[in-house]
Amino acid sequence: MSAPTAPATGRPGFGSSASGFPGQRAGHLPRTPDPSRHGPQRRLRAAFGLLGPRRERHLVDAGALAQLSLPVGDDGMVLGIDPDNQPAVLGLCRPTRLDVVLVGGTWLAQVIALRAAAIGARVAVETARPQLWSPMAQAAGGGQQCVTVHPVGRIAPQGPSPASPVLIIRDLGIRPPRSRLTTQPWQSVLTLLPYLGPTAPRLLSTADVVGIQRISPQESDIVGRVMRLGRDDVTSLPSLSDSVALWCTQKHRQYVMTQPTDAETGLLGAPRRMD
């Protein structure tokens, strides 16, 4: 009477024959070769291949840990440089709402649109002046439709997500109508005002961040009251150069000089306040 056949011991997904290695019995891994029998060979670890290089460990005393640092700047889009010649960053793509008001010209708004697209955001422009935005939108993205231009009131929901954040730019004059789209996670809204109008105080007071290019002394007084600016800031706003803007909240303020790249200059021209 013949002996019973042993059942296969292979694991699912690796076949059901003996061990998967030629010449090996079921349930056994290859043995480490014996250098005395087969000459000099690199030592093998069962089922893990060759040993990697061996180096001394690097140890740091606990008292020296505080001296280790990794310089990391803010996360976001580079607006320009601050008075200390350090990058000034605006966090447009983030999981919390961001409502921005820019009192300035189309040039700075278009630089922001190009740089937002460069960091991976989709830009949707709602404007009554498509002739100012269409050439830039066609040139942005190297043929990819990352900047789109929409008529007033005709912009559809953009479907923002962490993998595809959205910046909506509203260029609708000094009395922008209420938008069908609101700020939401991964979708920021920038409202462009060429100068202050009747609704400006409300827009400024509810914005998370306000950017201000050169304005008149009368407008500067209004901005100063709403944004709680100091007298020096109020006095300086009417004399800002074309490439400088004051970016502020109710508590913080920062002057930023936007320096265009060669590509931005070729597409948009030199910095300018007026369109």
Summary of the structure (lengths in Angstrom):
residues: 275
radius of gyration: 31.0
end to end distance: 101.2
largest distance: 110.6
contacts: 712
relative contact order: 0.13
helix: 26%
strand: 21%
